[in-house]
Amino acid sequence: MVCGEADSARRNANGRRVTIAAAVMIPVSDVHRDLAPAALVRDIENNGADLLMEMGRAGGGEQREESGLRWTIGGSPIDYHNCVVEAVLAPTDVDEVIAASIQRMRERGVPGTWHVGPSMRPTDLAERLLRAGLTLGGSEPGMAADLHALNDDLPVPGGLRIERVRDEAGLAAWAQTLAQGFGEGEREATWVAATYRVLGYHADDGPWWHYLARLNGEPVGTSTVFLGAGVAGVYFVSTAPHMRGRGIGAATTLAGLVDARQAGYRIGILTSSTMGHAGYARLGFRDYCTIDLYEPALSGGVLRQADPGGTVGR
């Protein structure tokens, strides 16, 4: 469902009330329904790649899109978002492409990342990236769930309301909340909000849905649903540090997935941090692959910083 003007409140099995805005139905085409593991791996990779390319484009990045290769470089101050997201290359070509990507990052003066999923080729791509001077900066479990089998009876605090971002005030509150404990903090949150202004954030029939959780009126959590590659991807899940451990992140994630299910989607996907993994598993998500993040150390560039909040469903 997509938030409308009216509200609805429901009780879960623990008697807690969580208020979620009412639904507006959206026609859906080309929805993926194949729950086979191999199909879900493709969905995880493709939805994530599409999101990164769209955000990079909105940020003004250089887009390279051709058969077997996609990257967006220069549109973000955040390494995660200057990235190679697809590479299915011949062994004779891959070293040249790696060098070209590093050169473009250097010329644009930005840090960057190769997001290496199971489909990338050649099979020794990881070894070639390491030989080229990149380092393995981290790994994200790729998870998927059948939206018809979600566990929606998780405990939530009383007074929790989850709303769609509809206007500039809502987006500002969303960004301020994200900045409290996600990724690179305020710098990342400011950039993400700027891309959402370009991409659009309030259309019921658009692919971008953003959610803000309030506890007794206080903004305490965020999430984004991106509808792409036939599935619903969940990103930018965060909870204010002083509110963690109360089920707010799971509830904010669930709100967008329920909306997607009611709009006709069957599959939800995300990539998780260690912090968020158990909560996603309780919702019904399972691991299907790993996305490895390889980072070049750029001379004169900015090295990747420690992630203070965890990559919670980026």
RAJO-V345704 format. One record per pair of residues at least 12 apart in sequence whose ideal C-beta (glycine too) atoms are under 6 Angstrom apart, sorted by sequence separation. I is the first residue (numbers start at 1). J is the second residue. D is the distance in whole Angstrom. If there is no record, write none. Layout:
I|J|D, I|J|D
This chain:
7|19|5, 61|73|6, 62|74|5, 211|223|5, 224|236|5, 237|249|5, 61|74|5, 71|84|4, 7|21|6, 8|22|5, 61|75|3, 175|189|5, 210|224|5, 222|236|6, 223|237|5, 60|75|5, 70|85|5, 114|129|6, 6|22|4, 56|72|3, 59|75|3, 70|86|4, 209|225|4, 222|238|5, 237|253|5, 59|76|5, 84|101|5, 3|21|3, 4|22|4, 69|87|6, 175|193|4, 221|239|5, 53|72|5, 56|75|4, 234|253|6, 4|24|5, 68|88|4, 207|227|4, 220|240|5, 271|291|6, 68|89|6, 207|228|6, 1|23|3, 2|24|5, 171|193|6, 220|243|5, 221|248|4, 82|110|5, 94|122|6, 220|248|6, 232|260|4, 223|252|4, 250|279|4, 82|112|4, 83|113|5, 84|114|5, 85|115|5, 223|253|6, 249|279|6, 52|83|6, 73|104|5, 91|122|5, 221|252|4, 225|256|4, 73|105|6, 79|111|4, 83|115|5, 52|85|5, 79|112|6, 80|113|6, 87|120|5, 88|121|5, 223|256|6, 232|265|5, 250|283|6, 74|108|4, 79|113|5, 94|128|6, 98|132|5, 73|108|6, 213|248|5, 225|260|6, 275|310|4, 49|85|4, 74|110|6, 165|201|6, 166|202|5, 174|210|6, 231|267|4, 232|268|5, 233|269|5, 234|270|4, 276|312|4, 49|86|6, 273|310|4, 275|312|6, 276|313|6, 174|212|5, 231|269|5, 273|311|5, 173|212|6, 213|252|5, 273|312|5, 211|252|6, 177|219|4, 270|313|5, 178|222|5, 211|255|5, 165|210|4, 177|222|5, 211|256|5, 173|219|5, 165|212|6, 209|256|6, 174|222|5, 162|211|6, 163|212|6, 162|213|5, 161|214|5, 160|215|5, 159|215|6, 182|238|4, 159|216|4, 181|238|6, 157|215|6, 178|238|5, 180|240|5, 181|241|5, 45|117|4, 45|119|6, 238|312|6, 237|312|5, 237|313|4, 41|118|6, 235|313|6, 234|313|5, 235|314|5, 157|246|5, 162|252|6, 156|247|5, 155|247|5, 154|247|6, 162|255|4, 156|251|5, 154|250|5, 44|142|4, 152|254|6, 40|144|4, 78|184|6, 78|188|5, 147|257|6, 35|146|6, 147|261|4, 76|191|6, 147|266|6, 147|268|5, 145|268|5, 183|307|6, 144|269|5, 143|270|5, 182|309|4, 181|309|4, 142|271|5, 143|272|6, 140|271|4, 141|272|5, 151|283|6, 150|283|6, 151|284|5, 150|284|5, 149|284|6, 59|195|5, 58|195|4, 143|280|6, 18|156|5, 145|284|5, 13|153|4, 16|156|5, 55|195|5, 58|198|4, 145|285|4, 12|153|5, 14|155|5, 58|199|5, 16|158|6, 18|160|5, 19|161|4, 20|162|5, 21|163|5, 143|285|4, 21|164|6, 143|287|6, 144|288|5, 141|287|5, 142|288|6, 142|289|4, 142|291|6, 139|290|5, 140|291|5, 139|292|5, 138|293|5, 137|293|5, 136|294|6, 137|295|4, 134|294|4, 135|295|6, 3|164|3, 134|295|6, 134|296|5, 129|294|5, 137|304|5, 118|289|5, 117|291|5, 51|226|5, 115|291|6, 116|292|5, 50|228|4, 26|205|5, 50|229|5, 24|204|5, 113|293|5, 114|294|4, 47|228|5, 47|229|4, 113|295|5, 46|229|4, 47|231|5, 47|233|4, 43|231|5, 111|301|6, 111|302|5, 106|298|5, 105|298|6, 111|304|6, 102|296|5, 32|230|3, 31|230|5, 32|231|5, 30|230|5, 2|204|5, 47|269|5, 43|267|6, 44|269|5, 79|304|5, 43|269|5, 18|251|6, 31|264|6, 33|266|5, 31|265|6, 20|255|5, 28|263|6, 32|267|6, 28|264|4, 26|263|5, 23|262|5, 44|289|6, 41|288|5, 40|288|5, 41|289|5, 37|288|6, 2|259|5, 1|259|4, 1|262|4
